[in-house]
Amino acid sequence: MDQAYEFKYVLEFAHQVLKNEKTKEDKILILDFMLDVIREDLKSQKLEDNSLDFRIGVIYEISKMKHHIEQEPT
């Protein structure tokens, strides 16, 4: 699977999961979990440069989503 497709899939998955969550707190918990999983993956694997760039890109985009949700009024 090429990385552009994987990147798009991960972000679409995150958006879809967030649609099912009702509260701001639950959305943030889900995004924190996703970020933790990716960070642990980075720690535990010896990654090639392109895999590293991919994961950093995903972390960046999910972090932006989380920031946007945190800024929403409760």
N, C-alpha and C positions, 0 to 999 in steps of 0.2 A: 504494500500500500504506500502510495507516495505521501510525503510529509505535508504537502499543501492540503490534500484530502483529509489526512488525520487531524490537522490543525482545525480545519473547518468543522469536522465531525465533533471534536472535543468541545468547541465553543457552542455548537448547536445543541449538543447534549446538555451542557450547563444551562443554556437558556430554557430548554424543555423542562429540566428538573425544577428550575426556579418557578416556572409557571404553575407547578403543582403545589408549591409552598405558599401558605397564606400570610404568614407574619414575616416582618422584616428580620427578626431574630433568627427564624428558621432558615431564611435565605442566606444569611451571613454564616450560619453554622455549616450549611451545605458547601458554600464556597470555601470556607476555611478548611473543611475536610478535603476537598479537591486539591487545594494548594498544598496541604500537608502530604498527601499521597505523592504528588509530583516532586516535592522537595525530598522526600524519603527515597524516591526513585533515583534522583540525582545523586544522593549520598551513597547509595548502595551499589550503583553500577558504574563500571568503567565505560564511559560513553564517548562516542566519536564526536567530533566538533559539530557536525550537522544535527545530531541528536540533542546535543547540549543546547544549540540555538533554538531548536524546536521547543524544548521544554521551557526554556527561558521565555520564549514568545508566549507560550500558553500561560505561564505564571503571570506575565505582564497583563494579558488580556483578562484573565479571571480577576486579577487584582483591580483592574479598572471597573469591572462589573460590580465587585464588592464595594468599592468606593462610591459608585453611583447609588447603590442601595443604601449605604450608610448615610448618604446625604438626603435621602427621601424623608419627608416628615412622617412621624409615627401615627 
